[in-house]
Amino acid sequence: MKREKKKDLLFSKSGNRFEAGCDEAGRGCLAGPVVAAAVILKTPIPGLNDSKKLSEKQRIDIAEKIKLMAHAYHIAFVDEGKIDEINILNASILAMHFALDGLSVRPNHILVDGNRFIPYGKISHSCVIKGDGLYQSIAAASILAKTARDAFMKQMHETYPQYQWNINKGYPTKSHVAAIKNFGICSIHRRTFGIVRDICQNQGFD
């Protein structure tokens, strides 16, 4: 199966074969879900790049193009309770599997950002370190996952404004850590992560 790097579309050149890109967002956060997306592209999308190299506005604009132009896509969430139960690596892979479950088209091959993945049925896969900067399908997945998670955390900001999730999206920024110290934790904090774990242990939470 021939694959083209950088700005070229990545899918099989032979017959009706489809390649799905997978990526996730939110692994390093102290609160909220990990979100994954799976995308099968049918044409190159101008301006597509690693989500971390785009502004928030650029991500939102390109996410809409991806949804309109992709052959198939799906976005999946795994919440903080499941993350605490099975750990973030397994939760990230589970979210990717859920995203693949939701595709309207079955892929023949899966491209995964990173170096760890659990096989998805009998479909072959390739792990690509920093793949979101190399392959359009993975970059598309990274953008859909990131924009979906950011939107969710902005919603949660309305319920818990003290943590400023509209700005930090749940990552362990100085302001987020300071807010946890001042106000304690809430229902969507991950109890096995960093300062949240320390607070739970000190207060005798399970």
VOLOGU-816714 format. One line per field, with one value per residue: residue in one letter; y negated, z negated, x of N, C-alpha, C in turn. Coordinates in steps of 0.2 Angstrom, whole numbers, plus 2048, in hexadecimal, padded with zeros to 3 digits. Example, Ala and Ser with C-alpha at 12.3 -4.5 7.8 and 13.67 -1.06 7.14 Angstrom:
REM residues 2
res	c(A  S)
nv	c(81C  80B)
nw	c(7D9  7DD)
nu	c(842  840)
cav	c(816  805)
caw	c(7D9  7DC)
cau	c(83E  844)
cv	c(810  800)
cw	c(7D9  7D9)
cu	c(842  840)
//
This chain:
REM residues 206
res	c(M  K  R  E  K  K  K  D  L  L  F  S  K  S  G  N  R  F  E  A  G  C  D  E  A  G  R  G  C  L  A  G  P  V  V  A  A  A  V  I  L  K  T  P  I  P  G  L  N  D  S  K  K  L  S  E  K  Q  R  I  D  I  A  E  K  I  K  L  M  A  H  A  Y  H  I  A  F  V  D  E  G  K  I  D  E  I  N  I  L  N  A  S  I  L  A  M  H  F  A  L  D  G  L  S  V  R  P  N  H  I  L  V  D  G  N  R  F  I  P  Y  G  K  I  S  H  S  C  V  I  K  G  D  G  L  Y  Q  S  I  A  A  A  S  I  L  A  K  T  A  R  D  A  F  M  K  Q  M  H  E  T  Y  P  Q  Y  Q  W  N  I  N  K  G  Y  P  T  K  S  H  V  A  A  I  K  N  F  G  I  C  S  I  H  R  R  T  F  G  I  V  R  D  I  C  Q  N  Q  G  F  D)
nv	c(806  7F6  7E7  7D5  7C8  7B9  7AC  7B3  7BD  7CB  7DB  7EB  7EF  7F9  800  800  7FC  7F7  7EB  7E8  7DA  7D8  7CF  7C7  7BC  7B3  7BB  7B7  7AF  7A9  7AA  7AF  7B8  7C4  7C2  7C9  7CA  7D1  7D1  7D2  7CD  7C6  7BD  7B1  7A5  794  78B  793  799  79E  79D  796  78C  783  775  772  76D  771  77F  781  77D  785  791  792  792  79F  7A7  7A5  7A9  7B6  7C8  7D0  7CE  7CE  7CA  7CD  7CE  7D2  7D3  7CA  7D3  7E0  7DE  7DD  7EA  7F3  7EE  7E1  7E4  7F0  7EB  7E1  7E9  7F1  7E7  7E4  7F0  7F0  7E5  7EA  7F4  7EC  7E8  7E6  7ED  7FB  7FC  802  801  7FA  7EB  7E5  7D9  7D7  7E4  7EF  7FB  805  813  811  81B  825  81C  815  80B  7FC  7F4  7E3  7D9  7C8  7C7  7BE  7B3  7B8  7BF  7BD  7C3  7C6  7B9  7B3  7BB  7B7  7AA  7AA  7B1  7A8  79C  7A0  7A5  798  791  798  796  788  787  78D  784  77A  780  782  775  771  778  774  77A  776  770  778  785  790  795  796  788  779  771  77A  784  77C  778  785  787  77D  77E  78C  79C  7A1  7AA  7AF  7B0  7B9  7C6  7CD  7C5  7BB  7AD  7AE  7BB  7BB  7B3  7BB  7C6  7C0  7BC  7C8  7CE  7DB)
nw	c(800  805  7FE  7FC  7F6  7EB  7F3  7FB  7FF  7F6  7FA  7FF  80F  817  81E  815  808  7F7  7EC  7DB  7D0  7C0  7B0  7A0  793  784  77B  771  768  759  756  75C  76C  776  788  797  7A9  7B9  7CA  7DB  7E9  7F9  803  804  7F7  7F7  7ED  7E2  7D4  7C6  7B7  7AC  7B2  7B7  7B5  7AA  7B0  7BE  7BC  7B9  7C5  7CF  7CA  7CD  7DB  7DD  7D8  7E2  7ED  7EB  7EE  7E5  7D3  7C1  7B0  7A0  78E  77E  76E  75E  753  759  75D  751  74D  756  75A  763  770  774  774  77E  789  789  78C  799  79F  79D  7A6  7B2  7B3  7B5  7C3  7D3  7DD  7DF  7DC  7E4  7E0  7D2  7CC  7BF  7B3  7AA  79F  79A  79B  79A  7A3  7AF  7B1  7C0  7C8  7D0  7C9  7C7  7BC  7BA  7B5  7B1  7BB  7BE  7C4  7CF  7D7  7E0  7DD  7CF  7CA  7CD  7C4  7B8  7B7  7B7  7AB  7A2  7A3  7A0  793  78D  78E  786  779  778  777  76A  763  761  756  74D  74A  742  745  751  75E  76B  76F  76B  76E  766  765  75B  757  74F  74A  749  740  735  733  730  723  71C  71D  71C  723  731  738  745  745  747  73D  73B  73F  73D  733  730  72D  721  719  717  711  705  6FF  6FD  707  712)
nu	c(804  804  809  809  812  812  809  801  7F3  7EE  7EB  7E6  7EC  7E7  7DA  7CA  7CE  7D0  7D8  7D9  7DC  7E1  7E0  7E2  7DD  7E0  7E8  7F1  7EA  7E2  7D5  7C5  7C0  7C9  7CB  7C8  7CB  7C6  7CA  7C7  7CD  7C9  7CD  7DB  7DD  7DF  7EA  7EA  7F1  7FC  7F2  7F7  7FF  7F7  7EC  7DF  7D3  7D7  7D7  7C9  7C3  7C9  7C5  7B7  7B8  7BE  7B4  7AA  7B1  7B7  7B7  7B3  7B0  7B2  7AF  7B4  7B1  7B9  7B6  7BB  7BA  7BB  7C8  7CF  7CD  7D3  7DF  7E8  7EE  7E8  7DB  7DC  7DE  7D3  7C9  7CD  7CA  7BC  7B9  7BD  7B3  7A8  7A9  7A2  7A7  7B1  7C2  7D0  7DD  7E5  7EC  7F5  7F8  807  80F  809  7FC  7ED  7E9  7DC  7CF  7D1  7D7  7E5  7F2  7FD  808  80D  819  817  80E  804  809  80E  805  7F6  7EA  7EB  7EE  7E1  7D9  7DF  7DB  7CD  7CB  7D1  7CA  7BD  7BF  7C3  7B7  7AF  7B5  7B3  7A6  7A5  7AB  7A1  79A  7A4  7AC  7B6  7C2  7C7  7C5  7C2  7CD  7D9  7D5  7D5  7E2  7F2  7F5  7FC  7F2  7E7  7EC  7ED  7E0  7DA  7E1  7DB  7CD  7CB  7C6  7BC  7AE  7B2  7BF  7CF  7D2  7DE  7E9  7F7  7F7  7E9  7E8  7F0  7E9  7DD  7E3  7E8  7DC  7D5  7CD  7C7)
cav	c(800  7F0  7E1  7CF  7C4  7B2  7A9  7B7  7C1  7D2  7E0  7F0  7ED  7FF  802  7FD  7FD  7F1  7EB  7E3  7D7  7D7  7CB  7C5  7B5  7B3  7C0  7B4  7AB  7AB  7AB  7B0  7BE  7C4  7C2  7CB  7CA  7D5  7CE  7D5  7C8  7C8  7B8  7AD  79F  78F  788  798  79A  7A0  798  792  787  77F  771  775  76B  775  785  781  77C  78B  797  792  795  7A6  7AA  7A5  7AC  7BD  7CD  7D2  7CC  7CF  7C7  7D1  7CC  7D6  7CE  7CA  7D9  7E5  7DD  7DF  7F1  7F7  7EA  7DC  7E7  7F4  7E7  7DE  7EE  7F2  7E1  7E5  7F6  7ED  7E0  7EF  7F7  7E8  7E6  7E9  7F1  7FF  7FB  808  800  7F4  7E7  7E3  7D4  7DA  7EA  7F4  7FC  80C  815  810  821  828  817  813  804  7F9  7EF  7DE  7D4  7C1  7C8  7B8  7AF  7BB  7C2  7B9  7C6  7C5  7B2  7B2  7BE  7B3  7A3  7AC  7B3  7A2  797  7A3  7A4  791  78F  79B  792  781  788  78F  77D  777  783  781  770  770  77B  770  77F  773  76E  77D  78B  796  796  794  781  777  76F  780  787  777  779  78B  786  778  780  793  79F  7A2  7B1  7B1  7B0  7C0  7C7  7D0  7C1  7B6  7A9  7B1  7C2  7BA  7B1  7C1  7CA  7BD  7BC  7CF  7D0  7E1)
caw	c(800  806  7FA  7FE  7F0  7EB  7F5  800  7FC  7F4  7FA  804  816  81B  81D  810  801  7F3  7E6  7D6  7CC  7B9  7AB  79A  790  77D  777  76C  764  752  756  763  770  77C  78E  79D  7AF  7BF  7D0  7E1  7EE  801  806  800  7F5  7F7  7E6  7DD  7D0  7BF  7B4  7A8  7B6  7BA  7B0  7A8  7B6  7C3  7BB  7BA  7CC  7D3  7C8  7D1  7E2  7DC  7D7  7E8  7F3  7EA  7F1  7DF  7CD  7BB  7AA  79A  787  779  768  759  74F  75C  75D  74B  74C  75B  75C  769  776  776  776  785  78F  789  790  7A0  7A1  79E  7AC  7B8  7B3  7B8  7CA  7D7  7E2  7DC  7DF  7E6  7DC  7CD  7CA  7B8  7B0  7A4  7A0  797  79D  79A  7AA  7B0  7B5  7C4  7CC  7CE  7C6  7C6  7B7  7BD  7B0  7B3  7C1  7C0  7C8  7D5  7DB  7E0  7D9  7C8  7C8  7CC  7BE  7B2  7B7  7B5  7A4  79E  7A3  79C  78B  78B  78E  780  773  778  774  763  760  75E  750  748  74C  73E  748  757  763  771  771  76B  771  762  764  755  757  748  747  748  73A  730  732  72C  71D  719  71D  71C  72A  733  73B  74B  744  747  736  73B  742  73A  72D  72E  729  71B  715  715  70C  6FF  6FC  6FC  70C  715)
cau	c(800  808  807  80C  813  811  803  7FD  7EE  7F1  7E6  7E9  7EC  7E5  7D3  7C6  7D1  7D0  7DC  7D6  7E1  7DF  7E4  7DE  7DE  7DF  7EB  7F4  7E5  7E0  7CE  7C1  7C1  7CE  7C7  7CC  7C7  7C9  7C9  7C9  7CD  7C8  7D1  7DF  7DA  7E4  7EB  7EA  7F7  7FB  7EE  7FB  802  7F2  7E9  7D8  7CF  7D8  7D4  7C2  7C1  7CB  7C1  7B1  7BA  7BF  7AD  7A7  7B5  7B9  7B3  7AF  7B3  7AE  7B2  7B2  7B3  7BA  7B6  7C0  7B9  7BE  7CF  7D2  7CC  7D7  7E5  7E7  7F0  7E3  7D5  7DD  7DE  7CC  7C6  7CF  7C6  7B5  7B9  7BD  7AD  7A3  7AA  79D  7AB  7B6  7C8  7D5  7E3  7E5  7F2  7F4  7FD  80A  813  806  7F5  7EB  7E6  7D5  7CD  7D6  7DA  7EC  7F4  803  809  811  81B  816  80A  7FF  80D  810  7FF  7F0  7E4  7EC  7ED  7DA  7D7  7E1  7D7  7C6  7CB  7D3  7C4  7B7  7C0  7C3  7B0  7AC  7B7  7B0  79F  7A6  7AD  79B  798  7A9  7B0  7BC  7C8  7C9  7C6  7C2  7D4  7DE  7D2  7D6  7E9  7F4  7F8  7FD  7EC  7E3  7EE  7EC  7D9  7D9  7E3  7D7  7C6  7CA  7C5  7B5  7AC  7B5  7C7  7D1  7D5  7E5  7ED  7FB  7F4  7E3  7E9  7F3  7E3  7D9  7E6  7E8  7D5  7D3  7C9  7C9)
cv	c(7FA  7EA  7DB  7CB  7BD  7B0  7AD  7BB  7C8  7D7  7E5  7EE  7F3  800  7FE  7FE  7F7  7F1  7E6  7E1  7D6  7D3  7C9  7BE  7B6  7B8  7BD  7AF  7AE  7AC  7AC  7B7  7BE  7C5  7C4  7CA  7CF  7D2  7D2  7CF  7CA  7C3  7B4  7A7  799  78C  78D  799  79D  79B  794  78C  782  77B  774  773  770  77C  786  781  782  791  797  794  79C  7AA  7AA  7A9  7B4  7C2  7D0  7CF  7CD  7CD  7CB  7CE  7D2  7D2  7CF  7D0  7DF  7E4  7DF  7E7  7F5  7F4  7E6  7E0  7EB  7F0  7E4  7E3  7F0  7ED  7E2  7EB  7F4  7E9  7E5  7F2  7F3  7E6  7EA  7ED  7F5  7FE  802  807  7FA  7F1  7E4  7DE  7D7  7E0  7F0  7F5  804  80D  814  816  823  822  815  80C  802  7F4  7EA  7D9  7CD  7C2  7C2  7B3  7B2  7BD  7BE  7BC  7C6  7BE  7B1  7B5  7B9  7AD  7A5  7AD  7AD  79E  79A  7A3  79D  78F  791  797  78B  782  789  788  77A  77A  782  77C  76F  773  778  775  77C  771  774  784  791  798  793  78D  77F  774  775  783  782  778  77F  78A  781  77B  788  796  7A0  7A9  7B3  7B1  7B8  7C1  7CA  7CC  7BC  7B3  7AC  7B7  7C0  7B7  7B6  7C5  7C7  7BC  7C3  7D1  7D6  7DF)
cw	c(800  802  7FC  7F7  7F1  7ED  7F9  7FC  7FB  7F4  7FF  80B  81B  819  818  809  7FD  7ED  7E1  7D2  7C5  7B4  7A6  798  788  779  771  767  75D  751  75D  766  774  782  793  7A3  7B4  7C5  7D6  7E6  7F5  805  802  7FD  7F4  7EF  7E1  7DA  7C9  7BB  7AF  7AC  7B9  7B4  7AF  7AE  7BC  7C2  7BC  7C1  7D0  7D0  7CC  7D8  7E2  7DC  7DE  7ED  7F1  7ED  7EB  7D9  7C7  7B5  7A4  793  783  772  763  754  752  75C  757  74A  750  75C  762  770  778  778  77D  78A  78F  78D  797  7A3  7A2  7A4  7B2  7B8  7B6  7BF  7CE  7DD  7DE  7DF  7E0  7E2  7D8  7CC  7C3  7B6  7AA  7A5  79D  799  79C  7A0  7AA  7B4  7B9  7C9  7CB  7CC  7C6  7C1  7BA  7B8  7B4  7BA  7C3  7C3  7CE  7DA  7DB  7DC  7D2  7C6  7C8  7C6  7B8  7B2  7B5  7AD  7A0  79E  79F  795  789  78A  787  77A  773  775  76C  75F  75D  758  74B  74A  748  741  74E  75D  76A  774  771  76D  76D  761  75E  755  750  746  746  741  734  72E  72E  725  719  718  71C  723  72B  736  741  74B  744  740  735  73E  73E  734  72B  72A  722  716  712  710  705  6FB  6FC  701  70F  71C)
cu	c(804  805  80C  80C  811  80A  7FF  7F8  7F0  7EB  7E9  7E8  7E9  7DE  7CF  7C8  7D1  7D4  7DA  7DC  7DD  7E3  7DF  7E1  7DC  7E2  7EE  7F0  7E4  7D9  7CB  7C3  7C7  7C9  7CB  7C7  7CA  7C6  7CB  7C8  7CC  7CC  7D5  7DB  7DF  7E4  7EB  7F1  7F6  7F7  7F2  7FF  7FD  7EF  7E2  7D3  7D0  7D6  7CD  7C0  7C3  7C7  7BA  7B2  7BB  7B8  7A9  7AA  7B7  7B5  7AF  7B3  7AF  7B2  7AF  7B5  7B4  7BA  7BB  7C0  7BC  7C6  7D3  7D2  7D2  7DE  7E4  7E9  7EB  7DC  7D6  7DC  7D6  7C8  7C7  7CB  7BE  7B4  7B9  7B6  7A7  7A4  7A5  7A0  7B0  7BD  7CC  7DB  7E2  7EC  7F1  7FA  800  80D  80F  7FE  7F4  7E7  7DE  7D2  7D2  7D9  7E1  7ED  7FB  803  80E  813  81A  812  806  803  80F  80A  7F9  7EA  7E5  7EB  7E5  7D7  7D9  7DD  7D0  7C6  7CC  7CD  7BE  7B9  7C0  7BC  7AD  7AE  7B5  7A9  7A0  7A8  7A7  799  79D  7AE  7B6  7C3  7CA  7CA  7C5  7C8  7D9  7DB  7D3  7DE  7EC  7F8  7F8  7F6  7E7  7E5  7ED  7E4  7D7  7DB  7DE  7D0  7C5  7C8  7BE  7B4  7AF  7BD  7C9  7D5  7DB  7EA  7F0  7F8  7ED  7E3  7EC  7EE  7DF  7DC  7E6  7E1  7D2  7CE  7CB  7CB)
//
